[in-house]
Amino acid sequence: MSTFWSLWVIVLTLANLALIIWVLFANRKVAVSDQDEPGNETTGHVYDGIEEYDNPLPRWWFMLFVGTLIFSAIYLVIYPGMGNFKGIAGWTSVGQLERSQEKAMEKFDQTFGKYAQMPVEQIAENPQALKMGARIFANNCAVCHGADGGGNYGFPNLSDDDWLYGGTPEKILQTLYQGRQGVMPPQEPIIGEEGVRNTAEYVLALNGLEHNAEMAAQGKQVFDRVCMACHGLDAKGNQAIGAPNLTNNIWLYGSSREQIQHTIRGGRSNQMPSQSDKLRDDKIRLVAAYVYSLSRQEEVEQ
């Protein structure tokens, strides 16, 4: 704050206090409206036949006002309120916020801190830790992956054993810390519209879905020439680059002929943002353990 505005605030503050003090004490005196009639202590105002008396405030009420003025003076000495004057206590809103954050961090450390270095597999065996991980997941991840981790259109199911980048604790942690950028480039400029349709039939055939066998045979040739670089010769995907398995009938964007053609023709782009700027290390490990436990449940059921 510049010197001018600091002085401006100080002058206005003191002027307002002085005015309040003057109004308070000036009205302590009773002005007799008619000197010839000493008992006539009214203001001269009449409302619906009721005269307004010119009586002072009760003493206790007056002293209460005086107390607030004394409190104001003490407050402006101790705390900032007079321009650039910081107050003798040195209090700042930033300092107050930092102290509150420190107290919150101490509580968080007591609750979550012990999980910061604990192996994910060990956390996944702790029912209490899994409950905390589930709550963190619900607050941060469910909007995309669903409340049960079952996924949504364009967002993978986290409760099965099919993984784009791997389902080990290390890979899950890497995904949460670094995020993922999935890109399926458009193939129509490379293989043409006929190639798009034929390749879609081949993908349908790989999953045992209704397809045109003749077109699928031509699509296999296109796949082996163009698509296997990412999805592999057997079309089972490549977790190193996040290329999905195209043979297990699990779909991010739908399994209809039109949806598959759309994916091949125009490509897909999807992003899993890094969670490291929103969640502490211990909370990330709790979420990782919860996600890891979801897939483990799937394995047990099988």
C-alpha positions, -999 to +999 in steps of 0.1 A: +000+000+000+014+034-010+020+061+016-010+082+003-035+054+006-020+044+040-026+079+053-060+080+037-071+049+056-056+062+089-074+096+085-108+080+077-105+055+105-096+081+131-122+106+118-149+080+121-139+070+156-138+107+166-173+113+151-187+083+170-172+095+202-187+130+197-222+117+189-221+094+219-211+120+244-231+149+229-263+129+233-256+122+270-269+157+277-306+163+279-317+194+260-348+208+277-370+220+249-388+247+269-369+266+297-402+279+311-414+244+317-385+225+334-404+192+333-410+193+296-381+170+284-393+160+250-377+164+216-408+181+202-415+152+179-449+135+180-457+102+162-494+091+162-500+111+193-469+097+211-443+122+222-406+114+220-388+120+252-353+135+252-338+110+277-302+099+277-292+063+272-292+041+303-259+042+320-251+005+314-259+009+277-237+040+275-208+022+292-212-007+268-206+018+239-176+032+257-163-003+261-165-010+224-146+022+217-118+012+241-118-023+225-114-006+191-085+015+202-067-016+217-074-037+186-060-010+162-028-010+183-024-047+184-036-057+150-033-041+115-060-017+107-043+017+104-029+017+069+006+003+067+009+000+105+013-038+111+003-038+148+025-046+177+015-083+176+028-087+140-004-106+130-010-113+093-037-133+075-010-152+056+007-161+089-027-172+103-033-194+073+001-210+075-004-218+112-038-233+104-022-254+076+006-266+099-020-278+124-040-295+096-008-312+084+000-325+118-034-341+119-030-355+084+004-369+093-011-387+123-039-402+100-022-407+067+015-402+072+023-438+081+012-449+046+037-426+028+064-453+027+043-484+031+043-508+002+010-507-018+005-544-014+007-541+024-017-511+024-042-532+003-044-557+031-054-531+057-093-527+058-090-493+074-066-481+048-088-493+020-118-474+034-097-442+034-085-450-001-121-455-012-131-421+002-102-404-016-111-422-048-147-411-045-137-375-041-111-374-069-115-403-093-151-414-093-162-386-116-144-403-145-140-439-135-174-443-117-182-447-080-173-484-081-143-480-104-162-497-132-153-470-157-173-449-181-174-442-218-138-433-227-125-441-191-112-475-183-127-500-159-104-502-129-121-531-113-111-558-138-078-573-147-074-556-180-048-528-180-037-503-206-004-496-188-001-525-164-017-533-131+012-538-108+015-514-078+045-497-094+026-490-127-005-478-108+016-454-088+033-442-120+000-435-136-012-415-105+020-395-102+027-388-138-007-392-155-012-408-189-017-394-224-034-419-247-034-412-284-049-433-312-039-414-344-064-411-373-059-439-398-081-428-426-054-406-442-032-437-442-055-466-451-084-449-467-121-453-461-121-489-474-093-498-452-112-483-422-142-505-429-122-536-435-101-532-404-132-527-383-145-560-396-113-577-386-114-562-351-150-575-348-138-609-358-111-609-332-137-606-305-161-631-319-187-605-329-208-605-360-187-595-390-182-598-428-156-625-432-144-613-466-138-578-454-122-591-422-097-610-443-087-579-462-087-560-429-062-584-414-038-575-442-042-538-433-038-545-396-006-565-401+008-537-422-002-507-402-018-515-368+004-542-354+032-517-347+012-506-316-013-534-309+011-563-316+010-591-342-016-609-321-035-577-314-032-582-277-019-547-272+013-531-257+013-519-221+045-500-227+027-474-248-009-480-236-021-497-267-052-517-257-058-554-262-082-558-292-091-594-286-107-596-251-141-578-260-133-550-235-140-516-250-134-480-241-155-464-268-180-491-276-181-523-297-205-514-324-194-514-360-199-477-362-180-469-330-150-490-341-150-474-375-151-440-359-121-448-337-101-461-367-111-433-389-107-403-367-085-416-339-089-411-301-072-388-276-076-393-239-057-380-209-053-391-173-041-361-154-013-363-128-026-364-093+006-353-077-004-317-076-036-325-058-028-353-035+000-360-010+022-390-014+004-409+014-030-403-002-017-413-036-005-446-021-039-451-005-057-446-038-032-470-055-038-496-029-076-492-033-074-496-071-050-525-068-075-542-044-103-538-069-085-558-096-074-584-070-110-589-061-117-596-097-089-622-098-103-639-066-138-641-081-124-657-112 
